[in-house]
Amino acid sequence: MADPLDLLATRFADAFRAVAGGDVDPVVRPSEHADAQVNGALAIAKAMGRPPRDVANDVLERLGNVSDMCESVDVAGPGFMNVVFSADFIAEQLRTALSDNLLGVRRVGTAQNVIVDYSAPNVAKEMHVGHLRSTVIGDALVRMLEFVGNRVIRENHIGDWGTPFGMLIEHLIDLG
């Protein structure tokens, strides 16, 4: 399953190429005002010597039919393009994700060796629920890294042995 923002970027890249005469990054990001925001017009407007809103409107004219993905695409502010995905597109994305064992999560291109060191309570002190928290967070992180294809080494480094051994030696000395 492809990322919806990547699919959108591919569609907008062709329109930007037609307007700018060369390759332009459409700069597609999640938005607070819509499902996605395309900011590429702001980046190229100055180089083209044109207002960003005019560039954005030209891009939309050359974008073609995106009704298979988008409910609406509007120019806002100085030249942002706000995109609202259609309900059918979102439903299809969900169907695709649910039919995939990885739920649409992309695996890493090249597996990395990752070492995660977590849950190292001080053995000389009493344990409490806070120590469990770091164990749960560390294990969740390890599972996510493995899920996307990395090789993970789990490390539980027990740190401060000085005090417990000192106490043991002192006790043995006291025993004679």
Residue pairs with C-beta under 8 A, 6 or more apart in sequence:
1 93
1 96
1 97
1 100
1 104
3 106
4 35
4 36
4 69
4 85
4 89
4 93
5 28
5 29
5 30
5 36
6 28
7 69
8 26
8 28
8 36
8 38
8 69
8 70
8 83
9 25
9 26
9 28
11 63
11 64
11 66
11 69
12 26
12 28
12 38
12 40
12 59
12 63
12 81
13 23
13 24
13 25
13 26
14 62
15 59
15 60
15 62
15 63
15 64
16 23
16 24
16 26
16 40
16 44
16 59
17 23
17 24
18 62
19 44
19 55
19 58
19 59
19 62
20 44
20 48
24 40
24 43
24 44
25 40
25 43
26 38
26 39
26 40
27 38
27 39
27 40
27 42
27 43
28 36
28 37
28 38
28 39
29 36
29 37
29 39
30 36
30 37
31 37
31 82
31 83
33 76
33 82
34 74
34 82
34 83
34 84
35 83
35 84
35 85
36 82
36 83
36 85
37 80
37 81
37 82
37 83
38 59
38 80
38 81
38 83
39 79
39 80
39 81
40 59
41 52
41 53
41 55
41 56
41 59
41 79
41 80
41 81
42 52
42 78
42 79
42 80
44 55
45 51
45 52
45 54
45 55
45 79
48 55
51 79
52 78
52 79
53 75
53 78
53 79
55 79
56 75
56 79
56 80
56 81
57 75
59 81
60 73
60 75
60 81
63 73
66 73
67 86
68 86
68 89
69 85
69 86
69 89
70 83
70 84
70 85
70 86
70 89
71 84
71 85
71 86
71 87
72 82
72 83
72 84
73 81
73 82
73 83
73 84
74 81
74 82
75 81
75 82
76 82
93 104
96 104
97 103
97 104
102 147
105 147
105 148
106 148
107 148
107 149
108 148
108 149
108 150
111 149
111 150
111 151
112 150
112 151
113 150
113 151
113 153
114 145
114 150
114 151
114 152
114 153
115 152
115 153
115 155
116 138
116 141
116 142
116 145
116 152
116 153
116 154
116 155
117 138
117 155
117 156
117 157
118 134
118 135
118 137
118 138
118 139
118 141
118 142
118 154
118 155
118 156
119 131
119 134
119 135
119 138
119 156
120 134
120 156
120 157
120 158
120 159
121 127
121 131
122 159
122 160
123 158
123 159
123 160
123 161
123 164
124 160
124 162
124 163
124 164
124 167
138 154
139 154
142 152
142 154
145 152
146 152
